[in-house]
């Protein structure tokens, strides 16, 4: 990695030094998040580690310590770490296992996804009627990126950010909306989980499948979990970056073919090589999920993918300027309307099929929080149910980019662009 541009006025202009600073920062955040003292336990109970991974590098950039826009680290992160994360986060998808969890859970989860899509459309339309300035300009691009996060996860949000070329500051503003409402909703679901038995009894929900689910998941965990070896980690890293290299090798010819032969390709970003890098990486991960390679998840494949993702999130944060962050408080109104539509749709779906609170909570968080926080919600009902959240969350990773892409196309039409 080359140093940043010589014209930069930042205190640190060498990208290798910046990379080390970011790595040390992430390490410190996660160490403190582990709760070495009571103070930090209380602190991170209110402030998500993800938020700090984004905003601490933003503070560095705002204070002039580093030059986020002049650095090449984000390019490296988006073109190398992002597709690697997509591969590793999707190869663990167990579609057969998810189907065994029952049609009601899948129905509620899909309703939650539909609620996100409808929430984007409804919130955009309402504000276009009552507050046109709130959705003027490129706001639809930021909403498309947010839909990627709320139907998948951070990797999907970043992928959509690249596909629709979302401005770094606008992306940062929607990242605030993302974390604020996702964290508030997570806290609400955890609160409800402690009252699940009473809520299910009052609603007349059928909970007969939950006990059987607990037993099956506990048996699978006991039979498959293992401590990763050096060989496991080398295979995980080699597989991920090998697929990234292959995706880069073929993406340019594919994009050029679409650009040359399909007049409509640019409207759907199919003439962008990055779009094909994302698509091919995701498809490769999904393909591997049907093979024995998915057993690498037992050795921590998704954790390695998450490491790549957090470095990328920090690199995005480097590009944001805090002084411009508070320029658009109206985005919080968009987020509030959007989340309200999602909650109403998934609540209605759960009531329709008399699903237990577990299905409602995990189905929602499998969308909003994906595999990062859905297991937390599932485990709040019972520790052995955490993999249920992982399964639904990884489905979100696998489908979030595609669904968010089409949501972005709808918003683009609504915005008249």
C-alpha positions as CSV (number, residue, x, y, z in Angstrom):
1,X,0.0,0.0,0.0
2,X,1.4,3.3,-1.0
3,X,1.4,6.4,1.2
4,X,-1.4,8.9,0.8
5,X,-1.0,11.9,-1.5
6,X,1.8,14.3,-0.8
7,X,-0.6,17.2,-0.7
8,X,-2.4,15.9,2.4
9,X,-2.2,18.0,5.5
10,X,-2.9,15.1,7.8
11,X,-0.4,14.3,10.5
12,X,-0.1,10.7,9.3
13,X,0.1,10.2,5.6
14,X,1.7,6.8,5.3
15,X,-0.9,4.1,4.7
16,X,1.1,1.4,6.4
17,X,1.2,3.5,9.6
18,X,-2.5,4.3,9.2
19,X,-3.3,0.5,8.8
20,X,-1.4,-0.2,12.0
21,X,-3.3,2.6,13.8
22,X,-6.6,1.2,12.6
23,X,-5.6,-2.4,13.6
24,X,-4.6,-1.3,17.0
25,X,-7.8,0.7,17.4
26,X,-10.0,-2.2,16.5
27,X,-8.0,-4.5,18.9
28,X,-8.4,-2.0,21.7
29,X,-12.2,-1.6,21.1
30,X,-12.8,-5.4,21.1
31,X,-10.6,-5.9,24.2
32,X,-12.5,-3.2,26.1
33,X,-15.8,-4.6,24.8
34,X,-15.0,-8.0,26.4
35,X,-15.5,-6.2,29.8
36,X,-12.1,-6.3,31.5
37,X,-13.6,-3.9,34.2
38,X,-17.1,-3.2,35.4
39,X,-16.9,0.3,33.8
40,X,-16.4,-1.1,30.4
41,X,-19.1,-3.7,30.8
42,X,-21.6,-0.9,31.5
43,X,-20.1,1.3,28.8
44,X,-20.5,-1.3,26.0
45,X,-23.9,-2.2,27.3
46,X,-25.0,1.1,25.9
47,X,-22.5,1.8,23.1
48,X,-22.1,-1.0,20.5
49,X,-18.6,-1.9,19.6
50,X,-19.6,-1.6,15.9
51,X,-20.4,2.1,16.4
52,X,-16.9,2.8,17.8
53,X,-15.3,0.8,15.0
54,X,-16.9,3.3,12.6
55,X,-16.6,6.5,14.5
56,X,-13.2,6.3,16.2
57,X,-11.5,6.3,12.7
58,X,-13.9,9.2,11.8
59,X,-12.6,11.1,14.8
60,X,-9.0,10.5,13.5
61,X,-10.1,11.9,10.1
62,X,-12.0,14.9,11.5
63,X,-9.2,15.9,13.8
64,X,-6.7,15.8,10.9
65,X,-4.7,12.9,12.3
66,X,-5.2,10.9,9.1
67,X,-6.5,11.7,5.6
68,X,-9.2,9.2,5.0
69,X,-10.1,10.4,1.5
70,X,-6.5,10.4,0.3
71,X,-5.7,7.0,1.7
72,X,-5.8,3.9,-0.4
73,X,-6.9,1.7,2.4
74,X,-10.6,1.9,1.6
75,X,-10.0,0.8,-2.0
76,X,-8.1,-2.2,-0.6
77,X,-10.9,-3.0,1.8
78,X,-13.8,-2.7,-0.6
79,X,-12.1,-4.6,-3.4
80,X,-10.4,-7.3,-1.4
81,X,-11.7,-7.6,2.2
82,X,-15.4,-7.1,1.3
83,X,-15.7,-9.9,-1.3
84,X,-13.6,-12.2,1.0
85,X,-16.1,-11.4,3.8
86,X,-19.0,-12.2,1.5
87,X,-17.5,-15.6,0.7
88,X,-16.9,-16.6,4.3
89,X,-20.3,-15.2,5.6
90,X,-22.3,-17.1,3.0
91,X,-20.6,-20.5,2.8
92,X,-22.2,-21.4,6.1
93,X,-25.7,-21.1,4.9
94,X,-27.6,-24.3,5.6
95,X,-30.8,-24.1,3.6
96,X,-31.9,-27.6,4.5
97,X,-31.4,-26.9,8.2
98,X,-33.4,-23.7,7.9
99,X,-36.3,-25.5,6.2
100,X,-36.3,-28.0,9.1
101,X,-37.0,-25.2,11.5
102,X,-40.5,-25.0,10.2
103,X,-42.5,-22.9,7.7
104,X,-43.8,-20.5,10.2
105,X,-40.3,-19.2,11.1
106,X,-39.4,-18.8,7.5
107,X,-42.7,-17.1,6.8
108,X,-42.1,-14.6,9.6
109,X,-38.5,-14.0,8.5
110,X,-39.6,-13.4,4.9
111,X,-42.3,-11.0,6.2
112,X,-39.7,-9.1,8.0
113,X,-37.7,-8.8,4.8
114,X,-40.8,-7.6,3.0
115,X,-41.4,-5.1,5.8
116,X,-37.9,-3.6,5.1
117,X,-38.7,-3.2,1.4
118,X,-42.1,-1.7,2.1
119,X,-40.7,0.5,4.8
120,X,-38.2,2.0,2.4
121,X,-41.0,2.7,-0.2
122,X,-43.5,4.0,2.4
123,X,-41.1,6.3,4.3
124,X,-39.7,7.7,1.0
125,X,-43.2,8.4,-0.3
126,X,-44.6,9.9,2.9
127,X,-41.6,12.3,3.2
128,X,-41.9,13.2,-0.5
129,X,-45.4,14.4,0.3
130,X,-44.8,16.2,3.6
131,X,-41.1,17.0,3.6
132,X,-39.7,16.9,0.0
133,X,-36.3,18.2,1.0
134,X,-35.8,15.2,3.2
135,X,-35.6,12.8,0.3
136,X,-34.2,15.2,-2.3
137,X,-31.1,14.6,-4.3
138,X,-29.2,11.4,-3.6
139,X,-31.0,10.4,-0.4
140,X,-32.3,7.3,-2.2
141,X,-28.8,6.1,-2.6
142,X,-28.2,6.2,1.2
143,X,-31.6,4.5,1.7
144,X,-30.5,1.7,-0.7
145,X,-27.4,1.2,1.3
146,X,-29.3,1.1,4.6
147,X,-31.7,-1.5,3.1
148,X,-28.7,-3.6,2.5
149,X,-27.8,-3.5,6.2
150,X,-31.4,-4.1,7.3
151,X,-31.9,-7.1,5.0
152,X,-28.4,-8.5,5.4
153,X,-25.6,-6.9,7.3
154,X,-22.6,-4.6,7.1
155,X,-21.1,-6.3,4.1
156,X,-24.3,-5.9,2.2
157,X,-24.5,-2.3,3.1
158,X,-21.0,-1.6,1.9
159,X,-21.6,-3.6,-1.3
160,X,-24.6,-1.5,-2.1
161,X,-22.7,1.6,-1.1
162,X,-20.2,0.8,-3.8
163,X,-22.8,-0.3,-6.4
164,X,-24.7,3.0,-6.1
165,X,-21.7,5.2,-5.4
166,X,-23.0,6.6,-2.1
167,X,-21.1,9.6,-0.9
168,X,-19.0,8.9,2.2
169,X,-20.7,11.5,4.4
170,X,-24.2,10.4,3.3
171,X,-23.2,6.8,4.0
172,X,-22.0,7.9,7.4
173,X,-25.2,9.7,8.2
174,X,-27.2,6.6,7.3
175,X,-24.8,4.5,9.3
176,X,-25.9,6.5,12.3
177,X,-29.5,5.8,11.5
178,X,-28.6,2.1,11.1
179,X,-26.9,1.8,14.5
180,X,-29.4,4.0,16.4
181,X,-32.5,2.2,15.4
182,X,-31.0,-1.3,15.2
183,X,-29.6,-0.9,18.7
184,X,-32.9,0.4,20.1
185,X,-34.8,-2.4,18.5
186,X,-32.3,-5.0,19.7
187,X,-32.7,-3.7,23.3
188,X,-36.5,-3.9,22.9
189,X,-36.4,-7.5,21.7
190,X,-34.1,-8.5,24.6
191,X,-36.5,-6.9,27.0
192,X,-39.4,-8.9,25.5
193,X,-37.5,-12.1,25.5
194,X,-37.6,-12.1,29.3
195,X,-41.3,-12.1,29.1
196,X,-41.7,-14.6,26.2
197,X,-43.7,-17.2,28.2
198,X,-46.3,-14.7,29.3
199,X,-46.6,-13.1,25.9
200,X,-46.9,-16.5,24.1
201,X,-49.5,-17.6,26.6
202,X,-51.6,-14.5,26.1
203,X,-51.4,-14.6,22.3
204,X,-52.2,-18.3,22.1
205,X,-49.0,-19.0,20.1
206,X,-48.0,-22.6,19.3
207,X,-44.6,-23.3,21.0
208,X,-44.5,-27.1,20.5
209,X,-41.7,-27.0,17.9
210,X,-39.3,-25.0,20.1
211,X,-38.4,-27.8,22.5
212,X,-37.6,-30.2,19.7
213,X,-35.5,-27.4,18.0
214,X,-33.5,-26.9,21.2
215,X,-32.6,-30.6,21.4
216,X,-31.6,-30.9,17.7
217,X,-29.4,-27.8,17.8
218,X,-27.7,-28.8,21.0
219,X,-26.9,-32.2,19.5
220,X,-25.5,-30.7,16.3
221,X,-23.3,-28.2,18.2
222,X,-21.9,-31.0,20.4
223,X,-21.0,-33.1,17.4
224,X,-19.5,-30.5,15.1
225,X,-17.9,-27.6,17.0
226,X,-14.1,-27.7,17.1
227,X,-11.1,-25.6,17.9
228,X,-9.6,-24.3,14.7
229,X,-6.1,-25.6,13.7
230,X,-3.5,-23.7,11.7
231,X,-4.5,-25.8,8.7
232,X,-8.1,-24.7,9.2
233,X,-7.2,-21.0,9.3
234,X,-4.9,-21.3,6.3
235,X,-7.5,-23.1,4.2
236,X,-10.2,-20.5,5.2
237,X,-7.9,-17.6,4.2
238,X,-6.6,-19.3,1.0
239,X,-10.2,-20.2,-0.1
240,X,-11.5,-16.7,0.5
241,X,-8.8,-14.7,-1.2
242,X,-8.5,-17.3,-4.0
243,X,-12.1,-16.7,-4.9
244,X,-11.6,-13.0,-4.6
245,X,-8.7,-13.2,-7.1
246,X,-10.9,-15.3,-9.5
247,X,-13.8,-12.8,-9.2
248,X,-11.4,-10.0,-10.0
249,X,-10.0,-11.9,-13.0
250,X,-13.4,-12.5,-14.7
251,X,-15.4,-9.4,-13.5
252,X,-13.8,-7.0,-16.0
253,X,-14.6,-9.1,-19.1
254,X,-18.1,-9.7,-17.9
255,X,-18.7,-6.0,-17.2
256,X,-17.2,-5.1,-20.6
257,X,-19.5,-7.6,-22.4
258,X,-22.6,-6.1,-20.8
259,X,-21.4,-2.6,-21.6
260,X,-20.8,-3.5,-25.2
261,X,-23.9,-5.7,-25.9
262,X,-26.6,-4.5,-23.5
263,X,-27.7,-0.8,-23.9
264,X,-29.6,-1.0,-20.5
265,X,-26.6,-2.4,-18.6
266,X,-25.5,1.0,-17.1
267,X,-29.0,1.6,-15.6
268,X,-28.7,-1.6,-13.5
269,X,-24.9,-1.1,-12.9
270,X,-24.2,-4.3,-14.8
271,X,-21.4,-2.6,-16.6
272,X,-19.5,-2.2,-13.3
273,X,-16.8,-4.7,-12.6
274,X,-17.3,-4.2,-8.8
275,X,-21.0,-5.3,-9.1
276,X,-19.8,-8.6,-10.6
277,X,-17.1,-9.0,-8.0
278,X,-19.8,-8.8,-5.3
279,X,-22.2,-11.1,-7.2
280,X,-19.5,-13.7,-8.0
281,X,-18.2,-13.8,-4.5
282,X,-21.7,-14.2,-3.1
283,X,-22.6,-16.9,-5.6
284,X,-19.3,-18.7,-4.8
285,X,-20.0,-18.7,-1.1
286,X,-23.6,-20.0,-1.7
287,X,-22.3,-22.7,-4.0
288,X,-19.8,-23.9,-1.4
289,X,-22.5,-24.0,1.2
290,X,-23.8,-27.1,-0.6
291,X,-20.5,-28.9,-0.3
292,X,-18.3,-30.2,2.5
293,X,-16.5,-26.9,2.4
294,X,-19.2,-25.4,4.6
295,X,-17.8,-27.5,7.5
296,X,-15.1,-24.7,7.7
297,X,-17.8,-22.8,9.6
298,X,-17.2,-25.2,12.5
299,X,-13.6,-23.9,12.5
300,X,-14.7,-20.2,12.5
301,X,-15.0,-19.2,8.8
302,X,-17.6,-16.5,9.5
303,X,-15.4,-15.1,12.3
304,X,-12.5,-14.6,9.8
305,X,-15.0,-13.0,7.5
306,X,-16.2,-10.7,10.2
307,X,-12.6,-9.6,10.9
308,X,-12.4,-8.5,7.2
309,X,-15.7,-6.8,7.6
310,X,-14.7,-4.8,10.7
311,X,-11.5,-3.6,9.0
312,X,-13.6,-2.4,6.1
313,X,-16.0,-0.6,8.4
314,X,-13.1,1.2,10.0
315,X,-11.8,2.2,6.5
316,X,-15.2,3.6,5.7
317,X,-15.2,5.6,8.9
318,X,-11.9,7.1,7.9
319,X,-13.7,8.9,5.1
320,X,-16.2,10.7,7.3
321,X,-16.1,14.2,8.6
322,X,-18.0,14.7,11.9
323,X,-18.7,18.3,11.2
324,X,-20.9,17.3,8.3
325,X,-22.7,14.5,10.2
326,X,-25.4,16.6,11.8
327,X,-26.4,18.4,8.7
328,X,-29.4,16.1,8.0
329,X,-31.5,15.2,11.1
330,X,-34.4,14.5,8.8
331,X,-32.8,11.1,8.1
332,X,-33.8,10.0,11.6
333,X,-37.4,10.6,10.6
334,X,-36.9,8.3,7.6
335,X,-35.4,5.7,9.9
336,X,-38.3,5.9,12.4
337,X,-41.0,5.5,9.7
338,X,-39.0,2.7,8.1
339,X,-38.6,0.7,11.2
340,X,-42.2,1.2,12.2
341,X,-43.4,-0.3,8.9
342,X,-41.1,-3.3,9.4
343,X,-42.4,-3.9,12.9
344,X,-46.0,-3.7,11.9
345,X,-45.6,-6.1,8.9
346,X,-43.7,-8.7,10.8
347,X,-46.0,-8.4,13.9
348,X,-49.0,-8.9,11.6
349,X,-47.4,-12.0,10.0
350,X,-46.5,-13.5,13.4
351,X,-50.1,-13.0,14.6
352,X,-51.5,-14.5,11.4
353,X,-49.7,-17.8,11.9
354,X,-49.8,-17.7,15.7
355,X,-46.0,-17.8,15.8
356,X,-44.3,-17.6,19.2
357,X,-42.3,-14.5,20.2
358,X,-39.1,-16.3,19.4
359,X,-40.0,-16.4,15.7
360,X,-41.0,-12.8,15.7
361,X,-37.8,-11.7,17.5
362,X,-35.3,-13.8,15.5
363,X,-37.2,-13.3,12.3
364,X,-36.9,-9.5,12.7
365,X,-33.3,-9.5,14.0
366,X,-32.2,-11.9,11.3
367,X,-33.0,-9.0,9.0
368,X,-32.0,-6.0,11.0
369,X,-29.0,-7.4,12.7
370,X,-28.1,-10.4,10.6
371,X,-25.7,-13.0,11.9
372,X,-24.0,-10.4,14.1
373,X,-26.9,-9.9,16.6
374,X,-29.6,-12.4,15.7
375,X,-27.8,-15.1,17.7
376,X,-27.9,-12.8,20.7
377,X,-31.7,-12.5,20.5
378,X,-32.1,-16.2,19.9
379,X,-29.8,-17.0,22.9
380,X,-31.9,-14.7,25.1
381,X,-34.7,-17.3,24.7
382,X,-32.4,-20.2,25.3
383,X,-28.5,-20.6,24.8
384,X,-28.9,-23.6,22.5
385,X,-31.0,-21.5,20.1
386,X,-28.2,-19.1,19.1
387,X,-27.5,-21.0,15.9
388,X,-31.1,-20.3,14.8
389,X,-30.1,-16.7,14.6
390,X,-26.9,-17.5,12.8
391,X,-28.9,-19.5,10.2
392,X,-31.4,-16.8,9.5
393,X,-28.7,-14.1,9.6
394,X,-26.6,-15.9,7.0
395,X,-29.6,-16.1,4.8
396,X,-29.8,-12.3,5.1
397,X,-26.1,-12.1,4.1
398,X,-26.8,-14.3,1.1
399,X,-29.8,-12.4,-0.2
400,X,-29.4,-8.9,1.3
401,X,-27.3,-7.4,-1.5
402,X,-29.6,-8.6,-4.3
403,X,-32.8,-7.5,-2.5
404,X,-31.3,-4.2,-1.6
405,X,-30.1,-3.7,-5.1
406,X,-33.7,-4.0,-6.4
407,X,-35.0,-1.8,-3.5
408,X,-32.5,0.8,-4.7
409,X,-33.9,0.6,-8.2
410,X,-37.4,1.2,-6.9
411,X,-36.2,4.2,-4.9
412,X,-34.3,5.5,-7.9
413,X,-37.5,5.5,-10.0
414,X,-39.4,7.1,-7.2
415,X,-36.7,9.8,-7.0
416,X,-37.1,10.4,-10.7
417,X,-33.4,9.5,-11.5
